[in-house]
Amino acid sequence: MNPLIREKIVLVCTDKIKAKGENVGLSFYAFFKNKNDNPELLMEVATWWILTHRLHHFEKAVKIKEMIQQNL
């Protein structure tokens, strides 16, 4: 996954955890605006989330943040 989206994922997860606590869940859509202005990047993240790691639609932000930081 490209470094810019990885950085954004960590920032979004950090913000969600601070705002709602350690048990907050999110989907990969949380990293994008409500419009499809970058379908290639959306598919890159969706592929990482769904095909590569077989994650559920909603996952804990702490789990996603840790996976990204570990470069999984």
C-alpha positions as CSV (number, residue, x, y, z in Angstrom):
1,M,0.0,0.0,0.0
2,N,1.3,3.5,-0.8
3,P,2.9,5.4,2.1
4,L,0.5,8.4,1.9
5,I,-2.6,6.2,2.5
6,R,-0.8,4.3,5.2
7,E,-0.1,7.5,7.0
8,K,-3.7,8.6,6.6
9,I,-4.9,5.3,8.0
10,V,-2.8,5.7,11.1
11,L,-4.0,9.3,11.6
12,V,-7.7,8.3,11.1
13,C,-7.4,5.4,13.5
14,T,-5.6,7.5,16.1
15,D,-8.3,10.2,15.9
16,K,-11.1,7.7,16.2
17,I,-9.5,6.0,19.2
18,K,-9.0,9.3,20.9
19,A,-12.6,10.4,20.3
20,K,-14.4,7.1,21.0
21,G,-12.0,4.9,22.9
22,E,-10.1,1.6,22.4
23,N,-13.1,-0.4,21.3
24,V,-14.1,1.8,18.3
25,G,-14.5,0.0,15.0
26,L,-14.3,1.3,11.5
27,S,-14.4,0.1,7.9
28,F,-12.0,0.9,5.1
29,Y,-14.4,3.5,3.9
30,A,-13.4,5.6,7.0
31,F,-10.3,6.7,5.1
32,F,-12.1,8.2,2.2
33,K,-14.5,11.1,1.5
34,N,-18.2,10.3,0.8
35,K,-17.5,10.4,-2.9
36,N,-15.5,8.1,-5.1
37,D,-12.9,10.6,-6.3
38,N,-10.0,8.1,-6.3
39,P,-11.3,4.6,-7.2
40,E,-7.8,3.2,-7.7
41,L,-6.8,4.1,-4.1
42,L,-10.1,2.8,-2.8
43,M,-9.5,-0.5,-4.5
44,E,-6.0,-0.7,-3.2
45,V,-7.2,-0.3,0.4
46,A,-10.2,-2.6,-0.2
47,T,-7.9,-5.3,-1.6
48,W,-5.6,-5.0,1.4
49,W,-8.6,-5.2,3.8
50,I,-10.7,-7.8,2.1
51,L,-8.5,-10.0,-0.1
52,T,-5.1,-9.9,1.6
53,H,-6.1,-10.0,5.2
54,R,-9.7,-11.3,5.1
55,L,-10.9,-8.7,7.6
56,H,-14.5,-8.2,8.5
57,H,-16.4,-5.1,7.3
58,F,-15.9,-3.4,10.7
59,E,-12.6,-3.9,12.6
60,K,-11.2,-2.3,15.7
61,A,-9.2,0.8,14.9
62,V,-6.4,-0.3,17.2
63,K,-6.0,-3.5,15.2
64,I,-5.9,-1.7,11.9
65,K,-3.4,0.9,13.2
66,E,-1.2,-1.9,14.6
67,M,-1.3,-3.8,11.3
68,I,-0.4,-0.7,9.3
69,Q,2.5,0.2,11.6
70,Q,3.8,-3.3,11.4
71,N,3.7,-3.0,7.6
72,L,1.4,-6.0,7.2
